[in-house]
Amino acid sequence: PLHVVVIGAIGKVKGFDVLLGCAREARTRGLPLRFSVLGYSMYDRRLAEAGVSVTGRYLEAEGPARLAALKPHLVWLPSLWPETYSYTLSTALDAALPVFAFDLGAIARRLRESGADAQLMPIELQDDAAGVLERFIRFRSTCLASEAA
């Protein structure tokens, strides 16, 4: 399965409902996706019930090593408000991982500036779990094809 990691303290504006909806939909449909949160959320138990692994709180200095230990295929930053910077994006970029995010605020601006904006999604997908999952599945197909080559 494609391992999708969300980094941070995930509340409503950081995309909790979007993550929960996607995890539930992926599980219901039996999609080859696995979700983890490097950090915690407003309702860890609800995420766990949907099949999301939650690592718990960590010190910022531990972030890179803990992210590497999870061995994700990509990082997803499902924030629904226009961040002004995003340290979690820095962690993902430093790890040279593909980043999926909504086309919004500083995350989108920084991804464009770094040339890593191929996985930006329209904010309208925040209410469309199937649309988000389709992008992950398409990315998975691309990853598998390049690994086989």
Solvent accessible surface area in square Angstrom, and as a share of the most:
residue,aa,sasa,rsa
1,P,102,0.64
2,L,2,0.01
3,H,2,0.01
4,V,0,0.00
5,V,0,0.00
6,V,0,0.00
7,I,6,0.03
8,G,14,0.13
9,A,49,0.38
10,I,5,0.03
11,G,19,0.18
12,K,117,0.50
13,V,83,0.48
14,K,64,0.27
15,G,0,0.00
16,F,0,0.00
17,D,64,0.33
18,V,11,0.06
19,L,0,0.00
20,L,5,0.03
21,G,28,0.27
22,C,0,0.00
23,A,3,0.03
24,R,118,0.43
25,E,56,0.25
26,A,5,0.04
27,R,146,0.53
28,T,118,0.69
29,R,123,0.45
30,G,62,0.59
31,L,36,0.18
32,P,47,0.29
33,L,20,0.10
34,R,116,0.42
35,F,7,0.03
36,S,1,0.01
37,V,0,0.00
38,L,1,0.00
39,G,1,0.01
40,Y,63,0.24
41,S,12,0.07
42,M,74,0.33
43,Y,106,0.40
44,D,55,0.29
45,R,189,0.69
46,R,90,0.33
47,L,0,0.00
48,A,59,0.45
49,E,111,0.50
50,A,7,0.05
51,G,38,0.37
52,V,4,0.02
53,S,58,0.37
54,V,39,0.23
55,T,44,0.26
56,G,22,0.21
57,R,174,0.64
58,Y,57,0.21
59,L,127,0.63
60,E,136,0.61
61,A,97,0.75
62,E,68,0.30
63,G,2,0.02
64,P,76,0.48
65,A,71,0.55
66,R,76,0.28
67,L,1,0.00
68,A,69,0.54
69,A,80,0.62
70,L,40,0.20
71,K,159,0.68
72,P,15,0.10
73,H,71,0.32
74,L,0,0.00
75,V,0,0.00
76,W,0,0.00
77,L,8,0.04
78,P,2,0.01
79,S,10,0.06
80,L,48,0.24
81,W,105,0.37
82,P,76,0.48
83,E,20,0.09
84,T,120,0.70
85,Y,99,0.37
86,S,12,0.08
87,Y,154,0.59
88,T,37,0.22
89,L,0,0.00
90,S,24,0.16
91,T,26,0.15
92,A,0,0.00
93,L,50,0.25
94,D,123,0.63
95,A,47,0.37
96,A,91,0.70
97,L,34,0.17
98,P,44,0.28
99,V,4,0.02
100,F,7,0.03
101,A,1,0.01
102,F,4,0.02
103,D,56,0.29
104,L,47,0.23
105,G,32,0.31
106,A,7,0.05
107,I,7,0.04
108,A,3,0.02
109,R,112,0.41
110,R,35,0.13
111,L,0,0.00
112,R,118,0.43
113,E,122,0.55
114,S,67,0.43
115,G,63,0.61
116,A,41,0.32
117,D,52,0.27
118,A,91,0.70
119,Q,39,0.17
120,L,23,0.11
121,M,1,0.00
122,P,56,0.35
123,I,45,0.23
124,E,128,0.57
125,L,23,0.11
126,Q,62,0.28
127,D,131,0.68
128,D,57,0.30
129,A,27,0.21
130,A,44,0.34
131,G,12,0.11
132,V,0,0.00
133,L,1,0.00
134,E,100,0.45
135,R,69,0.25
136,F,0,0.00
137,I,48,0.25
138,R,127,0.46
139,F,32,0.13
140,R,61,0.22
141,S,62,0.40
142,T,87,0.50
143,C,25,0.15
144,L,83,0.41
145,A,66,0.51
146,S,74,0.48
147,E,120,0.54
148,A,92,0.71
149,A,118,0.92
